[in-house]
């Protein structure tokens, strides 16, 4: 028994429709995947930019802290030197008069 020509034509059209749907589905899937990849790349770039800004800010703050520490160390050294000069100038063990004499000697 031979199938009618209309049935063969319908099966052929059905096969073509399935093939087209699969191909369209793959292309749509690829396009959706490409959109997701681009979105992830954009998010990654934004995160990298934010991290770069944070690193730069951290470096600036670190430099300011190092400068402050250097200034504090210099101040400590100066204070120790002044204390040494005061102790060296103490006439009769009077630290107040020695400090006054040191201050007076360093003023213009």
NORMO-V593779 format. One record per pair of residues at least 4 apart in sequence whose ideal C-beta (glycine too) atoms are under 6 Angstrom apart, sorted by the first residue. I is the first residue (numbers start at 1). GAP is how many residues later the second one is. D is the distance in whole Angstrom. If there is no record, write none. Layout:
[[I/GAP/D] [I/GAP/D]]
This chain:
[[3/4/5] [3/5/6] [85/17/5] [86/12/5] [86/13/5] [86/16/5] [89/9/4] [89/12/6] [89/13/6] [90/5/6] [90/8/4]]
